Amino acid sequence: MSKPSKFSYPPLPSDTAAIRLLTIHPGEGRIEAILETSTFASKPRYLALSYTWNHPFPESRLKKKSRFSPLYPYEIYIDGTPIPVHANLLSCLFCLRSPVYPLKIWIDAICINQDDPAERNEQVAIMSFIYSRAQLVVAWLGSLIDVISTNRETDANRLSSYISDDASLPRLSALRCEPDDPKLASSSYWTRLWIAQEVCLANTVVFTCGDSVWTFEEIKGWTDTISAKTGLEAPPGFRSMLRLLHARLSRFSDGMKLENLIEHFSEHNCSEPRDRIFALVGLANDVRPLAFHAGARAEEDALEMHIKTLDFRQEHLPEPERGVGRILVDYSRGFYDIWRDVVKFIYFRARPVEWRWSSSVVKTHALPAATVQKLERYVSVVRAAGVVQGLFHRRVQDELASRGTPLVRRQNPVIRAIGYVAGQIRQIGPQYDSLVASPQAADDWFECLENAYHSPLHLQKLRTMNSQYMAKIIAYGRDELDLVADINKPHVLAWRLAGTPRHLEKPLRPSERIRAEWYSEKRENSSPISHREPRICVGTNHLIALVPPGAEEGDIVVRFWNCGAALVMRPLRQEPMEGDEKNMMPCAFGLIGRADVAEVVDRSPQLGDRHAEATLFRTSFPASIDIGTLGPVYVEMDFPTLQIITASIST
């Protein structure tokens, strides 16, 4: 929110951590206050406000409007200067202002100079510290009735005494109303993303609606009662409310890992897309926010030194030191750079999520715990990259497209992901545009399906999948179809393994990788494709998919755990290198492009991806394994390739 040009913020010191605090004078009438700088070293006592800038109950509005600003028609006075504020904030301050005590409070919209990008970055980076150091966090849900200035004592304005010398929470009225109004759950406050860290990091938090105040325990008890009474018919917004309360109860658990928080609060709202990450890094227990300042880049790029040393031609790769990481808070950064930083942290720095897979999966496939932990980052990285990219919707893709020139086409692989063979292409049908427009093409495709399998049970399953998939892809527009495309990345390789799950840890030998790269680059110079539309195909393991123009029969489709990412890869046949006829290349695979695959089984948040887990953690793989047989594969790629294959995937 922009302030009047004549308003001058008191400066923040550059050599020590500090904030500005608003002190609201007691009384009635218009809000009068002063704004002062306080260092954390001085141990200031203050309330921190958690609220939403917009009105949480749109049907409730303040009646009296100011004559000062048509955009922000409400104001408070700081050092005699009228400062425009939103109606919801003015309502809150009317309710919290005491007739007796001054109210010292921290409010982001007022205490941070929003027009100073450098200050905003610095203050957002310490937001978690600001809320954790507050004597009390007041969660303002809004007001269900119009609020006017009053000099009577209420539960809300009695909170001002909490920051006086008496540190005990003031006794609340025995006659106050109980939180039994279903409208409380409909407050847009519960859907705001920033409230997650504001409520979870508070040492003490109370919830206020108008003049009424409730403790966290009272709100939690009310939600338990509502859940028991209503079940699935809970009031609107109730799920968001429960999600926040559960997060506070779990704030010291491993559920507070950044990647878990990203998924847990993915439905919450924020006006600035970068806050999808920045609002959560202060709450996460495995990453800390880092403000941009001299030397910040060096700390931010600590992992880059490790990445630069990676050479997948080596027999053994150095393992990164895992632990707490850093994410740079800078609102001027591009979406691709933020995406890359988060994925870089998750893959190279964050510790494995130990409960990622059910104990029954691990027990069934007899995997050692150490193997599971080592493989977890490899198996989950593609899904994680897709989830993070999905937070920004299409902004990463659009940003890269707007640059006019693509990222560096050839980069050394730094990501080693584990996927699995979903099937081998047996027959390729018509192009997508013909399939949806031509009855003859549809008949040709139906004939492809009938010729692919002979067992009645297999055909029944295939017909069912095809019916569901056709209903899905008929709605595809240009955005979805453009994703099913060739990817010119000859250095992106995959390979199969034979033996036991323990062999998943064994990489391709350096000499084998050199041969695979040689053959993949040789294939790059093959004849150009005459058409550009995706085509539909059928393959082994009930595979139905849209594949890119460059796909051929005999290619395999590789999928990844618990997401919609799928690649078409071509077997690099055993062929001697020129001048080295005695050494044959192993069964490696080169990247052709991206595919869109019909689901064999439904994936659900409750069950996860049991089909992928059973495939990835098979007890053994025969040495003479067929190319199209289900089983795990390593895929090595760079960050630009990972971005391409995870753009707009389902998770």
C-alpha positions in Angstrom: 0.0 0.0 0.0 1.5 3.3 -1.1 1.8 6.1 1.5 1.5 9.8 0.9 4.7 11.3 -0.5 5.1 13.7 2.5 5.3 10.8 5.0 8.8 10.0 6.0 9.7 6.6 7.5 12.1 6.6 10.5 15.2 4.9 9.2 16.2 1.3 10.1 19.8 0.8 11.2 22.0 -1.1 8.8 24.3 -2.7 11.4 21.7 -4.5 13.6 18.3 -6.2 13.2 15.4 -3.8 13.8 11.8 -3.1 13.0 9.4 -0.2 13.2 6.6 -0.4 15.8 3.3 1.5 15.7 2.2 2.9 19.0 -1.6 3.7 19.0 -2.6 6.3 21.6 -5.5 5.3 23.9 -8.8 7.2 23.5 -11.7 7.3 21.0 -12.4 9.0 17.7 -9.8 8.8 14.9 -6.8 6.6 15.3 -3.7 8.6 16.4 -0.3 6.9 16.5 3.4 7.3 16.3 5.9 5.1 14.3 9.3 4.4 15.9 12.3 2.2 15.3 13.1 -0.6 17.7 16.1 -2.9 17.6 15.6 -6.5 18.7 18.5 -6.1 21.1 16.4 -3.7 23.1 13.9 -6.5 23.7 10.7 -4.6 22.7 7.3 -5.8 23.9 4.7 -5.6 21.2 1.7 -7.3 19.6 2.0 -8.6 16.0 -1.1 -8.5 13.8 -2.1 -11.3 11.5 -4.8 -10.3 9.1 -5.8 -10.0 5.5 -5.6 -6.8 3.6 -8.9 -7.3 1.9 -12.2 -7.4 3.9 -12.6 -11.0 5.2 -16.4 -10.7 5.1 -17.3 -8.9 1.9 -20.9 -8.4 2.9 -19.8 -6.4 5.9 -18.4 -2.9 5.3 -17.6 0.2 7.2 -20.3 2.7 6.5 -18.4 5.9 7.0 -15.9 6.7 4.3 -13.1 9.3 4.4 -12.7 12.3 2.1 -9.0 11.7 1.6 -8.5 8.9 -0.9 -10.8 7.2 -3.4 -8.5 4.2 -3.6 -8.0 3.7 0.1 -11.0 5.6 1.6 -9.9 5.0 5.3 -7.0 6.5 7.2 -5.2 6.6 10.5 -3.0 9.5 11.6 0.7 8.8 12.2 2.6 11.8 13.7 -0.4 13.9 12.5 -0.1 12.7 8.9 -3.2 10.9 7.4 -2.1 7.5 6.2 -4.6 5.5 4.0 -5.4 2.0 5.2 -7.8 -0.7 4.1 -11.2 -0.9 5.8 -10.4 -4.2 7.4 -7.3 -2.9 9.1 -9.2 0.2 10.4 -11.9 -2.0 11.8 -9.3 -4.0 13.6 -7.5 -1.0 15.1 -10.8 0.4 16.3 -11.5 -2.9 18.1 -8.0 -3.3 19.6 -7.4 0.3 20.7 -7.7 0.6 24.4 -9.3 3.5 26.3 -6.5 3.2 28.9 -3.3 1.6 27.5 -1.2 2.6 24.5 -1.1 -0.2 22.0 2.4 -1.1 20.6 1.8 -3.2 17.5 3.6 -4.4 14.4 1.6 -4.3 11.2 3.3 -5.3 7.9 1.4 -2.8 5.7 2.4 0.2 7.9 5.7 -0.8 9.6 7.4 -1.9 6.3 8.0 0.7 3.6 6.3 -1.2 0.8 7.7 1.2 -1.8 11.4 0.3 -0.9 12.2 -3.1 -2.5 15.4 -3.5 -0.6 13.7 -2.9 2.7 10.8 -5.2 1.8 13.2 -8.0 1.0 15.1 -7.5 4.3 11.9 -7.4 6.4 10.2 -10.3 4.7 13.3 -12.4 5.3 13.0 -11.8 9.1 9.2 -12.1 9.2 9.3 -15.4 11.1 11.6 -13.7 13.7 9.2 -10.8 14.0 6.2 -13.0 14.8 8.1 -15.4 17.1 9.5 -12.5 19.2 6.0 -10.9 19.7 4.5 -11.1 23.1 1.2 -11.9 21.5 0.0 -12.5 17.9 -3.5 -11.3 17.3 -5.3 -13.2 14.5 -7.9 -10.8 13.2 -10.7 -12.7 11.5 -12.7 -9.6 10.6 -15.9 -8.2 11.9 -19.4 -9.5 11.2 -20.9 -6.1 12.0 -19.9 -2.5 11.3 -17.2 -1.3 13.7 -17.2 2.2 15.2 -14.9 3.9 17.6 -15.7 3.3 21.3 -14.3 4.0 24.7 -15.9 1.1 26.5 -13.7 -1.8 27.6 -13.9 -5.0 25.6 -12.1 -8.3 25.4 -10.3 -7.1 22.2 -9.1 -3.7 23.5 -8.1 -5.3 26.8 -5.3 -7.1 25.0 -3.3 -3.9 25.0 -2.4 -4.5 28.6 -0.6 -7.7 27.6 2.5 -5.7 26.6 2.6 -3.7 29.8 4.8 -4.8 32.7 2.2 -7.5 33.6 3.0 -10.4 31.1 -0.1 -12.5 31.8 -2.9 -12.7 29.3 -5.7 -10.5 30.6 -8.8 -12.3 32.0 -11.4 -12.5 29.3 -15.0 -11.8 29.9 -17.1 -14.7 31.2 -20.1 -13.4 29.2 -18.4 -13.2 25.8 -19.9 -15.1 22.9 -18.7 -18.6 22.0 -17.2 -19.2 18.6 -20.3 -20.9 17.3 -21.1 -18.7 14.3 -20.5 -20.8 11.1 -19.5 -17.5 9.4 -16.3 -17.5 11.3 -15.0 -20.4 9.1 -16.0 -18.4 6.0 -13.6 -15.6 6.8 -11.1 -15.2 4.0 -8.5 -14.9 6.7 -8.2 -18.7 6.8 -7.3 -19.0 3.1 -4.5 -16.4 3.3 -1.1 -18.0 2.8 1.0 -15.7 5.1 -1.1 -16.6 8.1 0.6 -20.1 8.2 3.8 -18.8 9.7 2.2 -15.9 11.6 0.0 -18.3 13.6 2.3 -21.3 13.8 5.4 -19.3 15.0 3.5 -17.3 17.6 4.4 -18.1 21.2 0.9 -17.1 22.1 -1.9 -16.5 19.7 -5.5 -15.3 20.1 -8.3 -15.0 17.5 -10.5 -12.0 17.4 -13.7 -11.2 15.5 -15.0 -7.8 16.3 -14.8 -7.4 20.0 -14.7 -11.1 20.8 -11.5 -12.9 21.6 -10.8 -16.7 21.7 -7.7 -18.6 22.6 -6.2 -21.2 20.3 -7.5 -24.0 22.5 -11.0 -22.6 22.3 -11.0 -22.4 18.6 -9.6 -25.9 18.3 -12.3 -27.2 20.6 -15.0 -25.6 18.5 -13.6 -27.1 15.3 -13.6 -30.5 17.0 -17.2 -30.1 17.9 -18.2 -28.9 14.4 -16.3 -31.8 12.8 -18.2 -34.3 15.0 -21.5 -32.7 14.2 -21.3 -32.0 10.5 -18.7 -34.4 9.1 -18.4 -33.7 5.4 -21.0 -31.0 5.5 -18.8 -28.5 7.4 -19.2 -24.8 6.8 -17.4 -23.2 3.8 -13.8 -22.5 4.5 -13.7 -25.1 7.3 -11.1 -27.2 5.7 -8.7 -24.3 5.4 -9.3 -23.5 9.1 -8.5 -27.1 10.1 -5.4 -27.1 8.0 -4.0 -24.1 9.8 -4.8 -25.4 13.3 -3.3 -28.8 12.5 -0.1 -27.0 11.2 0.3 -25.2 14.5 -0.1 -28.4 16.5 2.5 -30.0 14.3 4.9 -27.0 14.1 7.8 -28.8 15.7 7.5 -32.0 13.6 9.1 -33.1 10.4 5.8 -32.1 8.7 7.3 -28.6 8.7 9.8 -29.5 5.9 9.5 -27.0 3.1 8.3 -29.5 0.5 5.6 -30.7 2.8 4.4 -27.1 3.6 4.3 -26.3 -0.1 1.8 -29.1 -0.7 -0.1 -28.6 2.6 -0.9 -24.9 1.8 -1.1 -25.1 -2.0 -4.8 -24.0 -1.9 -4.1 -20.9 0.1 -4.1 -17.5 -1.5 -1.6 -14.7 -1.9 -1.5 -11.7 -4.2 2.2 -11.9 -5.0 3.0 -15.2 -6.7 6.6 -15.3 -5.3 5.0 -15.5 -1.8 4.1 -19.1 -2.6 7.6 -19.8 -1.5 8.6 -16.7 0.5 5.7 -17.0 2.9 6.7 -20.6 3.8 10.5 -20.5 4.1 10.3 -18.8 7.5 8.0 -21.5 8.8 10.0 -24.5 7.4 12.3 -26.2 9.8 14.8 -27.2 7.1 15.4 -23.9 5.4 15.9 -20.3 6.4 15.1 -17.1 4.4 18.1 -15.1 3.3 17.8 -11.4 2.5 19.7 -9.9 -0.4 22.7 -8.1 0.8 26.5 -7.9 0.3 27.8 -11.5 0.5 24.3 -13.0 0.2 25.0 -14.4 -3.2 28.0 -16.2 -1.9 25.9 -17.9 0.8 23.1 -18.6 -1.6 25.4 -20.2 -4.1 27.1 -22.5 -1.6 25.5 -25.5 -3.3 26.6 -24.3 -6.7 30.2 -25.1 -6.0 29.1 -28.7 -5.2 27.0 -28.8 -8.4 29.9 -27.6 -10.5 32.1 -30.5 -9.3 29.6 -33.1 -10.5 30.8 -35.2 -13.4 28.6 -38.1 -14.2 31.4 -39.7 -16.1 33.1 -40.4 -12.7 32.6 -43.7 -10.9 31.7 -42.1 -7.6 29.9 -38.8 -7.1 30.5 -36.7 -4.0 27.5 -36.6 -1.7 26.3 -33.2 -0.6 26.1 -32.3 3.1 22.4 -32.4 4.0 20.8 -30.1 6.6 19.3 -26.6 6.9 19.5 -24.6 3.7 18.8 -21.1 2.5 16.4 -19.5 0.1 17.1 -16.0 -1.1 14.1 -13.6 -0.6 14.2 -11.1 -3.5 11.1 -9.9 -5.2 13.0 -8.8 -8.3 14.0 -12.4 -9.1 12.5 -14.3 -12.0 10.3 -17.3 -11.4 12.7 -19.8 -13.1 15.5 -18.7 -10.7 13.2 -19.2 -7.7 12.0 -22.5 -9.0 15.6 -23.7 -9.6 16.7 -22.6 -6.1 13.9 -24.5 -4.4 14.4 -27.7 -6.4 18.2 -27.3 -5.9 17.6 -27.2 -2.1 15.1 -30.1 -2.1 17.4 -32.4 -4.1 20.9 -31.5 -2.9 20.3 -30.2 0.6 17.1 -31.3 2.2 17.1 -34.6 4.2 14.9 -37.4 2.9 11.3 -37.7 3.9 11.5 -40.9 5.9 7.8 -41.6 5.8 7.5 -41.0 2.1 6.4 -44.6 1.4 4.3 -46.8 3.5 6.0 -49.4 5.7 4.2 -52.1 3.9 5.9 -51.2 0.6 9.3 -51.3 2.3 8.5 -54.5 4.1 7.1 -56.2 1.0 10.1 -55.5 -1.1 12.7 -56.1 1.6 14.5 -52.8 1.2 17.2 -51.8 3.7 16.3 -48.5 5.4 19.6 -47.0 4.3 18.7 -47.8 0.6 15.3 -46.3 1.0 16.7 -43.1 2.4 19.3 -42.8 -0.3 16.9 -43.4 -3.1 14.1 -41.1 -1.8 15.6 -37.9 -3.2 16.1 -39.6 -6.6 12.6 -41.0 -6.7 10.7 -37.9 -5.5 12.6 -35.1 -7.3 10.5 -35.0 -10.5 7.3 -34.8 -8.6 8.8 -32.1 -6.3 9.9 -30.0 -9.3 6.4 -30.3 -10.8 4.7 -29.2 -7.5 7.0 -26.2 -7.1 6.5 -25.2 -10.8 2.7 -25.6 -10.3 2.7 -23.0 -7.6 3.5 -20.4 -10.2 1.0 -21.8 -12.7 2.5 -21.0 -16.2 4.7 -18.2 -15.1 8.0 -20.2 -15.3 7.1 -21.3 -18.8 5.9 -17.9 -19.9 9.0 -16.2 -18.5 11.3 -18.5 -20.4 9.3 -18.0 -23.6 9.4 -14.2 -23.2 13.2 -14.2 -23.1 13.2 -14.9 -26.9 16.2 -17.2 -26.6 16.2 -20.5 -24.8 18.4 -21.5 -21.9 21.8 -23.0 -22.7 20.9 -26.0 -24.8 23.8 -28.2 -23.6 24.4 -28.3 -19.9 26.0 -31.1 -18.0 23.5 -33.4 -16.1 23.3 -32.6 -12.4 20.0 -34.4 -11.5 19.9 -38.2 -11.2 16.2 -39.2 -11.0 14.7 -42.6 -10.8 11.7 -43.4 -12.9 10.2 -46.6 -14.3 9.3 -48.0 -17.7 5.6 -47.6 -18.2 5.6 -49.6 -21.4 7.1 -50.0 -24.9 5.4 -48.5 -27.9 3.9 -51.2 -30.1 1.9 -49.2 -32.6 1.5 -45.5 -33.3 -1.9 -44.3 -34.4 -3.2 -41.1 -36.0 -2.2 -37.5 -35.2 -4.2 -35.8 -32.5 -6.0 -33.3 -34.8 -7.1 -36.2 -37.1 -8.1 -38.3 -34.1 -10.6 -35.7 -32.8 -11.8 -34.5 -36.2 -12.1 -37.6 -38.4 -14.4 -40.6 -37.9 -12.1 -42.6 -40.1 -9.0 -41.8 -37.9 -11.0 -42.8 -34.8 -11.8 -46.1 -36.5 -8.1 -46.6 -37.4 -7.2 -46.0 -33.8 -9.8 -48.5 -32.5 -8.3 -51.1 -34.9 -4.9 -50.4 -33.4 -6.2 -51.2 -29.9 -7.9 -54.4 -31.0 -4.7 -55.6 -32.7 -2.5 -54.7 -29.7 -3.9 -57.4 -27.3 -5.8 -60.6 -27.7 -6.9 -61.5 -24.2 -10.5 -60.5 -23.5 -9.6 -59.2 -20.1 -6.7 -57.1 -21.4 -8.9 -55.7 -24.2 -11.6 -54.8 -21.7 -9.1 -52.9 -19.6 -7.6 -51.2 -22.6 -11.1 -50.1 -23.9 -12.0 -48.7 -20.5 -8.8 -46.8 -20.3 -9.2 -45.5 -23.9 -12.7 -44.3 -23.2 -11.6 -42.3 -20.2 -8.5 -41.0 -21.9 -10.4 -39.8 -25.0 -12.9 -37.9 -22.8 -9.9 -36.2 -21.2 -7.8 -35.3 -24.2 -10.8 -34.1 -26.3 -10.7 -31.0 -24.1 -7.0 -30.3 -24.7 -6.1 -26.9 -26.1 -2.9 -25.6 -27.6 -1.2 -25.2 -24.2 -1.6 -28.9 -23.4 -0.7 -30.2 -26.9 2.4 -28.0 -27.1 3.8 -29.9 -24.0 3.8 -33.2 -26.0 6.8 -32.2 -28.0 10.3 -33.4 -29.0 13.1 -32.3 -26.7 16.5 -31.8 -28.3 18.7 -32.8 -25.4 21.1 -35.6 -26.6 23.0 -35.6 -23.3 19.9 -36.7 -21.3 20.3 -40.4 -20.8 18.6 -43.3 -19.0 19.5 -46.9 -18.4 18.0 -50.1 -17.1 19.3 -52.2 -14.2 19.3 -55.9 -13.4 19.8 -57.6 -10.0 18.2 -56.3 -6.8 17.0 -52.9 -5.5 20.5 -52.4 -4.0 21.8 -52.1 -7.6 19.8 -48.9 -8.0 22.7 -47.2 -6.3 25.1 -48.2 -9.0 25.6 -45.6 -11.8 26.5 -46.1 -15.4 30.2 -46.7 -15.7 32.2 -43.8 -17.2 33.1 -45.8 -20.4 29.5 -46.8 -20.9 28.3 -43.2 -20.5 30.8 -42.0 -23.2 29.5 -44.6 -25.6 25.9 -43.7 -24.8 26.5 -40.0 -25.3 28.3 -40.7 -28.6 25.4 -42.7 -29.9 22.7 -40.2 -28.7 24.5 -37.4 -30.4 24.8 -39.5 -33.6 21.0 -40.0 -33.5 20.5 -36.2 -33.1 21.6 -35.7 -36.7 19.0 -38.1 -38.1 16.4 -37.0 -40.7 13.9 -34.3 -39.7 10.3 -35.0 -38.7 7.7 -34.2 -41.4 4.8 -33.4 -39.0 4.5 -31.5 -35.7 1.3 -32.8 -34.1 1.4 -35.4 -31.2 0.2 -38.8 -32.1 -1.6 -41.4 -30.0 0.0 -44.8 -29.4 -0.6 -48.1 -27.7 2.1 -50.2 -26.0 3.0 -52.9 -23.6 1.6 -52.9 -20.0 -1.7 -51.3 -21.3 0.2 -48.2 -22.3 -2.0 -45.5 -24.1 -0.3 -42.1 -24.6 0.1 -39.1 -26.7 3.7 -39.1 -27.9 5.8 -36.4 -29.6 6.3 -36.3 -33.4 9.7 -37.9 -33.2 8.5 -41.0 -31.4 8.8 -44.4 -33.1 7.6 -47.9 -32.4 10.0 -49.6 -30.1 10.6 -46.5 -28.0 9.8 -46.8 -24.3 7.8 -44.4 -22.1 9.3 -43.6 -18.7 7.2 -42.3 -15.9 8.0 -40.9 -12.4 6.6 -41.5 -9.0 3.2 -39.9 -8.1 3.0 -37.4 -10.9 2.0 -37.0 -14.6 5.5 -36.5 -16.0 6.3 -38.9 -18.8 9.2 -39.2 -21.3 9.7 -41.0 -24.6 13.2 -42.5 -24.7 14.8 -44.5 -27.4 16.9 -47.7 -26.8 20.5 -46.9 -27.9 21.1 -50.3 -29.6 24.3 -52.2 -28.9 26.5 -50.8 -31.5 30.3 -50.4 -31.5 31.9 -47.0 -31.5 33.9 -46.1 -34.5 37.3 -47.7 -34.2 36.2 -49.8 -31.2 34.3 -52.7 -32.6 35.0 -55.0 -29.7 33.2 -52.9 -27.1 29.4 -52.9 -27.3 27.3 -50.3 -25.7 24.8 -51.4 -22.9 21.1 -50.9 -23.1 20.9 -47.2 -22.4 18.2 -44.8 -23.7 18.3 -41.4 -25.3 15.6 -38.7 -24.8 13.1 -38.2 -27.6 10.5 -35.9 -26.0 7.7 -35.5 -23.6 4.5 -37.7 -23.5 1.0 -37.5 -22.0 0.0 -40.9 -20.6 -3.4 -42.4 -19.7 -3.4 -43.5 -16.0 -3.4 -47.3 -15.5 -4.7 -46.9 -12.0 -6.0 -43.8 -10.1 -3.5 -41.9 -8.0 -5.0 -40.4 -4.8 -3.7 -38.2 -2.0 -4.7 -40.9 0.5 -3.1 -43.9 -1.3 -0.3 -42.2 -3.2 1.2 -44.0 -6.2 1.2 -47.7 -5.2 1.6 -48.8 -8.8 4.8 -46.8 -9.2 6.1 -48.0 -5.8 5.5 -51.6 -6.6 7.3 -51.1 -9.9 10.2 -49.1 -8.5 10.9 -51.4 -5.6 10.6 -54.8 -7.2 12.5 -57.5 -5.3 14.6 -58.5 -8.4 15.0 -57.9 -12.1 16.1 -60.7 -14.3 19.4 -60.2 -16.1 17.7 -60.8 -19.5 14.9 -58.3 -18.9 12.9 -57.2 -21.9 13.1 -53.5 -22.8 9.4 -53.0 -22.3 9.1 -54.8 -19.0 8.1 -52.7 -16.0 11.1 -51.8 -13.9 13.2 -48.8 -12.6 15.5 -46.7 -14.8 17.9 -43.9 -14.0 17.4 -40.7 -15.9 20.2 -38.0 -15.7 19.3 -34.5 -16.7 20.1 -30.8 -16.2 17.8 -28.2 -14.7 16.4 -26.8 -18.0 15.4 -30.3 -19.0 13.8 -30.9 -15.6 11.8 -27.7 -16.0 10.6 -28.8 -19.4 9.4 -32.2 -18.3 7.6 -30.9 -15.2 5.8 -27.9 -16.6 2.1 -28.2 -16.0 2.2 -31.8 -14.9 -0.5 -33.3 -12.6 0.6 -34.0 -9.1 
